[in-house]
Amino acid sequence: MRDTLPLLDALRFPPIRRSRLEALQVNLTYRCNQRCLHCHVNAGPTRKEAMTDESLALLHRVIEAHPVQTLDLTGGAPEMHPRFREIVRHARREGLRVIDRCNLTILSEPGHEDLAEFLAEQGVEVTASLPCYSQENVDKQRGDGVFEASIAGLRQLNALGYGKEGRGLVLNLVYNPQGPSLPPPQAQLETDYKAHLAEDFGIRFNHLLTITNQPIARFGSTLVSRGQFNDYMQLLRDSYRPENLGAVMCRNLVSVDWQGYLYDCDFNQMLNLPMSLPELISRDRAHLRDLLTPLRLDGNSIVTRDHCYACTAGQGSSCGGALKS
């Protein structure tokens, strides 16, 4: 699918460099119980890629050896990896903040009925995708019945204390636009979400994170097929704000794929753009094992292409939501 997209320019986006490593974002598997239009991973029920036992052992060693603060688990549906719970327990024992990028519907899938209780027991921060508070829009983007299952999942989490002030169980929701447009201001949209979900369903959550759709993979191919790719790229470039460069997630995060290879971000991972490490002489791809050496990451150049404009357009965008209010 990558080959069907226009070539992204490596020269236009401003150069940026890494700062101190604070977070590992690990793509455990491409397998997912859903197949969403906007998914930059092209995840789905038929995908079989999953992190191996060898890479998981290295991940555990990196967590023990490195001063990382956050383990951000993503996929696909990361919970569908057979060793998901072991990974969570290990990271929590090491004192890491653990984020589960949850699609909500997984909470009602056979074999995962006690997943919500496990997440609460471990104090895992849940970041859940809910691209709208209306059933029509969610089902249009993610499939029939997804909204109803998502609401059921949110109710499960709320019943365990997620989203309730003072309980320490963080529940964040993620919004992304339906098509080739920038997200609206995050603060105002969060207010709207909270009002609608509380009034209509009695649901509470902590924060709403707005994320700009990346012009890559499944969404990028859809733009190409509809003749919208160039216009969307122009919108991202025209909306560039240089003040967002200092807060982009790639400066203090390393993305790890299911084979253990390292990237500057999850989007570069999907574009097969490995992290650039001048110290590596014998091979061109950095791996988890390299994080067990005296290798220094801070100050290294970050690999950029035109898709990076999605992170710096308007209010900015990252896996933690908007960069600017």
Buried (B, 14 or more C-beta within 10 A) or exposed (E): EEEEBEEBBEEEBEEBEBBEBBBBBBBBBBBBBBBBBBBBBBBBEEBEBBBEEEBBEBBBBBBEEBEBEBBBBBBBBBBBBEEBBEBBBBBBEEEBBBBBBBBBBBBBBEEBEEBBEBBBEBBBBBBBBBBBBEBEEBBBBBBEEBBBBBBBBBBBBBEBEBBBEEEEBBBBBBBBBBBBEBBBBBEEBBEEBBEBBEEEBEBBBBBBBBBBBBBBBBBBBBBBEEEBBEEBBEBBBEBBEEEBBEBBBBBBBBBBBBBBBBBBBBBBBBBEBBBBBEEBEEEEBBBBBBBBEEEEBEEBBBBBBBBBBBBBBBBBBBBBBBBEE
